[in-house]
């Protein structure tokens, strides 16, 4: 249910921005990043749903190396892309809203709009490179380690190469996610510093601290801090769930709980982005009555 809600929310963001782009023939940098991020999350969540469906109903097919490898490649790649796109969103908010007088920051701020498409393209290329490294790390000799092979065939557990490389995979996962996460947290810190300095300046001038710039800071911080909290919980849950699966093959309620926590951040953050973005919020409010009307007309 979490994943389906997230797919609906991310799909709504993509559809709304694409329709607006087709009507106006232009797309702002904010909408471009939001659309790219939501599309990456939508594909990632679709791969999660596909993986869960395969494990639940088509385990013998999922145990085939080429099927398992294809799903793992898409999962790792789209997960990396959506983290890098989220980092681009955080840096964009920083450049657009923060009030920092340093010459280097001001020069980067002036040129950043033109760099956004290249940053998104670079995120895709870097994610593809990291995915290749990740898949190479899954290799045990000449084959890919598939933890579901013994469950989907008559091969015994002892006949499969045991995952002696768990620590290597865990370290690679952390390294892969560390840079975008560091950019994200750095943007939050600089935005907080900018907001603090701005409010101190307003207080010294005797001006009301609830001006438009302060509201813009607070809105951006709500979007970024909410994602950071959700992602940190999700990342911890993913590491714990992966370790649990590889070491114990335990399909207990604990493993299911970790799955639910890791699925929360792309769904929850998409809803928060809709609520904090005026255009998306208005489109959502306009859609609800039409949806209710359509449901009433649908024969039971």
C-alpha positions as a Markdown table, in Angstrom:
| # | Residue | x | y | z |
|---|---|---|---|---|
| 1 | Unk | 0.0 | 0.0 | 0.0 |
| 2 | Unk | 2.9 | 2.4 | 0.8 |
| 3 | Unk | 4.4 | 1.7 | -2.6 |
| 4 | Unk | 1.2 | 2.1 | -4.5 |
| 5 | Unk | 0.4 | 5.4 | -2.7 |
| 6 | Unk | 3.9 | 6.6 | -3.6 |
| 7 | Unk | 3.5 | 5.5 | -7.2 |
| 8 | Unk | 0.3 | 7.5 | -7.4 |
| 9 | Unk | 1.8 | 10.6 | -5.8 |
| 10 | Unk | 5.0 | 10.5 | -8.0 |
| 11 | Unk | 2.9 | 9.7 | -11.1 |
| 12 | Unk | 0.7 | 12.7 | -10.3 |
| 13 | Unk | 3.8 | 15.0 | -10.1 |
| 14 | Unk | 5.1 | 13.8 | -13.4 |
| 15 | Unk | 1.7 | 14.0 | -15.1 |
| 16 | Unk | 0.9 | 17.5 | -13.8 |
| 17 | Unk | 4.3 | 18.9 | -14.9 |
| 18 | Unk | 4.2 | 17.2 | -18.3 |
| 19 | Unk | 0.7 | 18.6 | -19.0 |
| 20 | Unk | 1.8 | 22.0 | -17.9 |
| 21 | Unk | 4.9 | 21.8 | -20.1 |
| 22 | Unk | 2.8 | 20.8 | -23.1 |
| 23 | Unk | 0.4 | 23.7 | -22.5 |
| 24 | Unk | 3.0 | 26.4 | -21.9 |
| 25 | Unk | 5.9 | 25.0 | -24.0 |
| 26 | Unk | 8.3 | 25.7 | -21.1 |
| 27 | Unk | 9.4 | 24.0 | -18.0 |
| 28 | Unk | 11.0 | 25.7 | -15.0 |
| 29 | Unk | 14.2 | 24.3 | -13.5 |
| 30 | Unk | 12.2 | 23.4 | -10.3 |
| 31 | Unk | 9.6 | 21.5 | -12.3 |
| 32 | Unk | 12.4 | 19.8 | -14.4 |
| 33 | Unk | 14.1 | 18.5 | -11.2 |
| 34 | Unk | 10.8 | 17.5 | -9.6 |
| 35 | Unk | 9.7 | 15.7 | -12.7 |
| 36 | Unk | 13.0 | 13.9 | -13.1 |
| 37 | Unk | 13.0 | 12.9 | -9.4 |
| 38 | Unk | 9.4 | 11.7 | -9.4 |
| 39 | Unk | 10.0 | 9.7 | -12.6 |
| 40 | Unk | 13.0 | 8.0 | -11.2 |
| 41 | Unk | 11.1 | 7.2 | -8.0 |
| 42 | Unk | 8.2 | 5.9 | -10.0 |
| 43 | Unk | 10.4 | 3.5 | -11.9 |
| 44 | Unk | 12.2 | 2.5 | -8.7 |
| 45 | Unk | 8.9 | 1.8 | -7.0 |
| 46 | Unk | 7.7 | -0.2 | -10.0 |
| 47 | Unk | 10.8 | -2.4 | -9.7 |
| 48 | Unk | 10.1 | -2.9 | -6.0 |
| 49 | Unk | 6.6 | -4.0 | -6.8 |
| 50 | Unk | 7.9 | -6.3 | -9.5 |
| 51 | Unk | 10.5 | -7.8 | -7.2 |
| 52 | Unk | 7.9 | -8.4 | -4.4 |
| 53 | Unk | 5.5 | -10.0 | -6.9 |
| 54 | Unk | 8.2 | -12.3 | -8.3 |
| 55 | Unk | 9.3 | -13.4 | -4.9 |
| 56 | Unk | 5.7 | -14.0 | -3.7 |
| 57 | Unk | 4.3 | -15.8 | -6.8 |
| 58 | Unk | 7.0 | -16.6 | -9.3 |
| 59 | Unk | 10.0 | -17.6 | -7.1 |
| 60 | Unk | 11.3 | -20.2 | -9.6 |
| 61 | Unk | 11.4 | -17.6 | -12.3 |
| 62 | Unk | 13.0 | -15.0 | -10.0 |
| 63 | Unk | 15.7 | -17.6 | -9.0 |
| 64 | Unk | 16.9 | -17.6 | -12.6 |
| 65 | Unk | 20.2 | -15.6 | -12.8 |
| 66 | Unk | 19.3 | -13.4 | -15.8 |
| 67 | Unk | 15.9 | -12.4 | -14.3 |
| 68 | Unk | 17.4 | -11.7 | -10.9 |
| 69 | Unk | 20.3 | -9.8 | -12.4 |
| 70 | Unk | 18.0 | -7.6 | -14.6 |
| 71 | Unk | 15.8 | -6.6 | -11.6 |
| 72 | Unk | 18.8 | -5.9 | -9.4 |
| 73 | Unk | 20.4 | -3.7 | -12.0 |
| 74 | Unk | 17.2 | -1.7 | -12.5 |
| 75 | Unk | 16.7 | -1.4 | -8.7 |
| 76 | Unk | 20.2 | -0.3 | -7.9 |
| 77 | Unk | 20.3 | 2.1 | -10.9 |
| 78 | Unk | 17.0 | 3.8 | -10.2 |
| 79 | Unk | 17.6 | 4.0 | -6.5 |
| 80 | Unk | 21.0 | 5.7 | -7.1 |
| 81 | Unk | 19.4 | 8.1 | -9.7 |
| 82 | Unk | 16.6 | 9.2 | -7.4 |
| 83 | Unk | 19.1 | 9.9 | -4.6 |
| 84 | Unk | 21.3 | 12.1 | -6.9 |
| 85 | Unk | 18.2 | 13.9 | -8.3 |
| 86 | Unk | 17.1 | 14.6 | -4.7 |
| 87 | Unk | 20.6 | 16.0 | -4.0 |
| 88 | Unk | 20.2 | 18.2 | -7.1 |
| 89 | Unk | 16.8 | 19.4 | -5.8 |
| 90 | Unk | 18.4 | 20.3 | -2.4 |
| 91 | Unk | 21.2 | 22.3 | -4.1 |
| 92 | Unk | 18.7 | 24.0 | -6.4 |
| 93 | Unk | 16.7 | 25.2 | -3.3 |
| 94 | Unk | 19.9 | 26.4 | -1.7 |
| 95 | Unk | 21.0 | 28.4 | -4.8 |
| 96 | Unk | 17.5 | 29.8 | -5.3 |
| 97 | Unk | 16.7 | 30.8 | -1.7 |
| 98 | Unk | 19.8 | 31.1 | 0.4 |
| 99 | Unk | 21.2 | 34.6 | 1.1 |
| 100 | Unk | 24.9 | 34.2 | 1.2 |
| 101 | Unk | 27.2 | 37.0 | 0.2 |
| 102 | Unk | 30.4 | 35.0 | -0.5 |
| 103 | Unk | 31.7 | 35.8 | -4.1 |
| 104 | Unk | 32.1 | 32.1 | -5.1 |
| 105 | Unk | 28.5 | 31.3 | -4.0 |
| 106 | Unk | 27.1 | 34.3 | -5.9 |
| 107 | Unk | 29.0 | 33.3 | -9.1 |
| 108 | Unk | 27.8 | 29.7 | -8.9 |
| 109 | Unk | 24.2 | 31.0 | -8.2 |
| 110 | Unk | 24.2 | 33.1 | -11.3 |
| 111 | Unk | 25.2 | 30.1 | -13.5 |
| 112 | Unk | 23.4 | 27.3 | -11.8 |
| 113 | Unk | 20.2 | 27.4 | -13.9 |
| 114 | Unk | 22.2 | 26.5 | -17.0 |
| 115 | Unk | 24.0 | 23.8 | -15.1 |
| 116 | Unk | 20.9 | 21.9 | -13.9 |
| 117 | Unk | 20.3 | 19.8 | -17.1 |
| 118 | Unk | 24.0 | 18.8 | -17.1 |
| 119 | Unk | 23.8 | 17.9 | -13.4 |
| 120 | Unk | 20.8 | 15.7 | -14.1 |
| 121 | Unk | 22.6 | 14.0 | -17.0 |
| 122 | Unk | 25.7 | 13.6 | -14.9 |
| 123 | Unk | 23.7 | 12.0 | -12.2 |
| 124 | Unk | 22.4 | 9.4 | -14.6 |
| 125 | Unk | 25.9 | 8.6 | -16.0 |
| 126 | Unk | 27.4 | 8.4 | -12.5 |
| 127 | Unk | 24.6 | 6.1 | -11.3 |
| 128 | Unk | 25.2 | 3.8 | -14.3 |
| 129 | Unk | 28.9 | 3.7 | -13.4 |
| 130 | Unk | 28.1 | 2.9 | -9.7 |
| 131 | Unk | 25.6 | 0.2 | -10.8 |
| 132 | Unk | 28.3 | -1.5 | -12.8 |
| 133 | Unk | 30.6 | -1.5 | -9.8 |
| 134 | Unk | 27.8 | -2.8 | -7.6 |
| 135 | Unk | 27.0 | -5.6 | -9.9 |
| 136 | Unk | 30.6 | -6.5 | -10.3 |
| 137 | Unk | 30.8 | -6.8 | -6.5 |
| 138 | Unk | 27.9 | -9.3 | -6.5 |
| 139 | Unk | 30.0 | -11.7 | -8.6 |
| 140 | Unk | 31.3 | -14.8 | -6.9 |
| 141 | Unk | 33.8 | -16.1 | -9.4 |
| 142 | Unk | 32.2 | -16.2 | -12.8 |
| 143 | Unk | 28.5 | -16.1 | -11.6 |
| 144 | Unk | 26.3 | -13.6 | -9.8 |
| 145 | Unk | 25.3 | -14.5 | -6.3 |
| 146 | Unk | 21.6 | -15.1 | -6.2 |
| 147 | Unk | 20.2 | -15.6 | -2.6 |
| 148 | Unk | 16.9 | -17.0 | -4.1 |
| 149 | Unk | 18.4 | -19.8 | -6.2 |
| 150 | Unk | 18.2 | -22.4 | -3.4 |
| 151 | Unk | 14.6 | -21.4 | -2.7 |
| 152 | Unk | 13.5 | -21.6 | -6.3 |
| 153 | Unk | 15.1 | -24.9 | -7.3 |
| 154 | Unk | 16.4 | -28.2 | -5.9 |
| 155 | Unk | 19.9 | -26.9 | -5.3 |
| 156 | Unk | 20.8 | -27.2 | -1.7 |
| 157 | Unk | 22.1 | -24.3 | 0.3 |
| 158 | Unk | 25.5 | -25.9 | 0.6 |
| 159 | Unk | 25.8 | -26.1 | -3.2 |
| 160 | Unk | 25.6 | -22.3 | -3.6 |
| 161 | Unk | 28.5 | -20.0 | -3.0 |
| 162 | Unk | 27.9 | -18.5 | 0.4 |
| 163 | Unk | 27.9 | -14.6 | 0.6 |
| 164 | Unk | 31.3 | -14.1 | 2.2 |
| 165 | Unk | 31.3 | -10.6 | 0.7 |
| 166 | Unk | 28.4 | -9.1 | 2.7 |
| 167 | Unk | 30.7 | -6.5 | 4.3 |
| 168 | Unk | 32.0 | -5.5 | 0.9 |
| 169 | Unk | 28.4 | -5.0 | -0.4 |
| 170 | Unk | 27.3 | -3.1 | 2.7 |
| 171 | Unk | 30.4 | -0.7 | 2.4 |
| 172 | Unk | 29.7 | -0.2 | -1.3 |
| 173 | Unk | 26.1 | 0.7 | -0.6 |
| 174 | Unk | 27.1 | 3.2 | 2.0 |
| 175 | Unk | 29.7 | 4.8 | -0.3 |
| 176 | Unk | 27.3 | 4.9 | -3.2 |
| 177 | Unk | 24.7 | 6.8 | -1.1 |
| 178 | Unk | 27.1 | 8.9 | 1.0 |
| 179 | Unk | 27.9 | 11.7 | -1.5 |
| 180 | Unk | 24.3 | 12.6 | -2.5 |
| 181 | Unk | 23.3 | 12.3 | 1.2 |
| 182 | Unk | 26.2 | 14.6 | 2.2 |
| 183 | Unk | 25.2 | 17.2 | -0.5 |
| 184 | Unk | 21.6 | 17.0 | 0.9 |
| 185 | Unk | 22.6 | 17.5 | 4.5 |
| 186 | Unk | 25.1 | 20.3 | 3.5 |
| 187 | Unk | 22.3 | 22.1 | 1.7 |
| 188 | Unk | 20.1 | 21.9 | 4.8 |
| 189 | Unk | 22.8 | 23.2 | 7.0 |
| 190 | Unk | 23.6 | 26.2 | 4.7 |
| 191 | Unk | 19.8 | 26.9 | 4.4 |
| 192 | Unk | 19.5 | 27.0 | 8.2 |
| 193 | Unk | 22.5 | 29.3 | 8.5 |
| 194 | Unk | 21.1 | 31.6 | 5.8 |
| 195 | Unk | 17.7 | 31.7 | 7.5 |
| 196 | Unk | 19.3 | 32.4 | 10.9 |
| 197 | Unk | 21.3 | 35.3 | 9.4 |
| 198 | Unk | 18.3 | 36.6 | 7.6 |
| 199 | Unk | 16.1 | 36.6 | 10.7 |
| 200 | Unk | 18.9 | 38.3 | 12.7 |
| 201 | Unk | 19.2 | 41.0 | 10.1 |
| 202 | Unk | 15.4 | 41.6 | 10.1 |
| 203 | Unk | 15.4 | 41.8 | 13.9 |
| 204 | Unk | 18.2 | 44.3 | 13.9 |
| 205 | Unk | 16.3 | 46.4 | 11.3 |
| 206 | Unk | 13.1 | 46.1 | 13.4 |
| 207 | Unk | 11.2 | 44.5 | 10.5 |
| 208 | Unk | 8.7 | 41.7 | 10.8 |
| 209 | Unk | 10.4 | 38.3 | 10.5 |
| 210 | Unk | 7.6 | 36.7 | 8.6 |
| 211 | Unk | 8.6 | 38.1 | 5.2 |
| 212 | Unk | 8.4 | 36.2 | 1.9 |
| 213 | Unk | 12.1 | 35.2 | 2.0 |
| 214 | Unk | 11.7 | 33.7 | 5.5 |
| 215 | Unk | 8.6 | 31.7 | 4.3 |
| 216 | Unk | 10.6 | 30.5 | 1.3 |
| 217 | Unk | 13.4 | 29.3 | 3.6 |
| 218 | Unk | 10.9 | 27.5 | 5.8 |
| 219 | Unk | 9.1 | 25.8 | 2.9 |
| 220 | Unk | 12.4 | 24.6 | 1.4 |
| 221 | Unk | 13.6 | 23.3 | 4.8 |
| 222 | Unk | 10.4 | 21.4 | 5.4 |
| 223 | Unk | 10.8 | 19.6 | 2.0 |
| 224 | Unk | 14.5 | 18.8 | 2.7 |
| 225 | Unk | 14.4 | 18.0 | 6.4 |
| 226 | Unk | 11.4 | 15.7 | 5.9 |
| 227 | Unk | 13.2 | 13.8 | 3.1 |
| 228 | Unk | 16.5 | 13.6 | 5.2 |
| 229 | Unk | 14.6 | 12.1 | 8.1 |
| 230 | Unk | 12.6 | 9.6 | 6.0 |
| 231 | Unk | 15.6 | 8.6 | 4.0 |
| 232 | Unk | 17.9 | 8.0 | 7.0 |
| 233 | Unk | 15.3 | 5.7 | 8.5 |
| 234 | Unk | 14.8 | 4.0 | 5.1 |
| 235 | Unk | 18.6 | 3.6 | 4.5 |
| 236 | Unk | 19.1 | 2.0 | 7.9 |
| 237 | Unk | 16.2 | -0.3 | 7.3 |
| 238 | Unk | 17.5 | -1.4 | 3.9 |
| 239 | Unk | 21.0 | -2.2 | 5.3 |
| 240 | Unk | 19.4 | -4.2 | 8.2 |
| 241 | Unk | 17.0 | -6.0 | 6.0 |
| 242 | Unk | 19.7 | -6.9 | 3.5 |
| 243 | Unk | 21.9 | -8.2 | 6.2 |
| 244 | Unk | 19.0 | -10.2 | 7.7 |
| 245 | Unk | 18.2 | -11.8 | 4.3 |
| 246 | Unk | 21.7 | -12.7 | 3.4 |
| 247 | Unk | 22.8 | -14.0 | 6.8 |
| 248 | Unk | 19.8 | -15.8 | 8.1 |
| 249 | Unk | 17.4 | -16.2 | 5.1 |
| 250 | Unk | 14.7 | -15.1 | 7.6 |
| 251 | Unk | 11.4 | -14.1 | 6.1 |
| 252 | Unk | 9.9 | -13.0 | 9.5 |
| 253 | Unk | 7.8 | -10.1 | 10.5 |
| 254 | Unk | 11.1 | -8.2 | 11.3 |
| 255 | Unk | 12.1 | -8.5 | 7.6 |
| 256 | Unk | 8.7 | -7.3 | 6.5 |
| 257 | Unk | 8.9 | -4.4 | 8.9 |
| 258 | Unk | 12.2 | -3.3 | 7.4 |
| 259 | Unk | 10.7 | -3.5 | 3.9 |
| 260 | Unk | 7.9 | -1.2 | 5.0 |
| 261 | Unk | 10.2 | 1.4 | 6.5 |
| 262 | Unk | 12.5 | 1.4 | 3.4 |
| 263 | Unk | 9.4 | 1.9 | 1.2 |
| 264 | Unk | 8.2 | 4.9 | 3.2 |
| 265 | Unk | 10.7 | 7.6 | 2.2 |
| 266 | Unk | 9.9 | 7.9 | -1.6 |
| 267 | Unk | 6.2 | 7.8 | -0.9 |
| 268 | Unk | 6.1 | 10.1 | 2.1 |
| 269 | Unk | 8.4 | 12.7 | 0.5 |
| 270 | Unk | 6.3 | 12.8 | -2.7 |
| 271 | Unk | 3.2 | 13.6 | -0.7 |
| 272 | Unk | 5.1 | 16.3 | 1.2 |
| 273 | Unk | 6.4 | 17.8 | -2.1 |
| 274 | Unk | 2.8 | 18.0 | -3.4 |
| 275 | Unk | 1.5 | 19.7 | -0.2 |
| 276 | Unk | 4.4 | 22.3 | -0.2 |
| 277 | Unk | 4.3 | 23.1 | -3.9 |
| 278 | Unk | 1.5 | 25.6 | -4.7 |
| 279 | Unk | 1.0 | 24.5 | -8.3 |
| 280 | Unk | 0.9 | 20.8 | -7.4 |
| 281 | Unk | -1.3 | 21.4 | -4.4 |
| 282 | Unk | -3.9 | 23.4 | -6.5 |
| 283 | Unk | -3.9 | 20.7 | -9.2 |
| 284 | Unk | -4.4 | 18.1 | -6.5 |
| 285 | Unk | -7.3 | 20.1 | -5.0 |
| 286 | Unk | -8.9 | 20.5 | -8.4 |
| 287 | Unk | -8.5 | 16.8 | -9.1 |
| 288 | Unk | -10.3 | 15.5 | -6.0 |
| 289 | Unk | -13.8 | 16.7 | -6.9 |
| 290 | Unk | -13.5 | 15.3 | -10.4 |
| 291 | Unk | -12.3 | 12.0 | -9.0 |
| 292 | Unk | -15.2 | 11.8 | -6.5 |
| 293 | Unk | -17.7 | 12.6 | -9.3 |
| 294 | Unk | -16.2 | 9.9 | -11.5 |
| 295 | Unk | -16.4 | 7.3 | -8.7 |
| 296 | Unk | -20.0 | 8.1 | -8.1 |
| 297 | Unk | -20.8 | 7.6 | -11.8 |
| 298 | Unk | -19.0 | 4.3 | -12.0 |
| 299 | Unk | -21.5 | 1.5 | -11.7 |
| 300 | Unk | -21.0 | -0.8 | -8.8 |
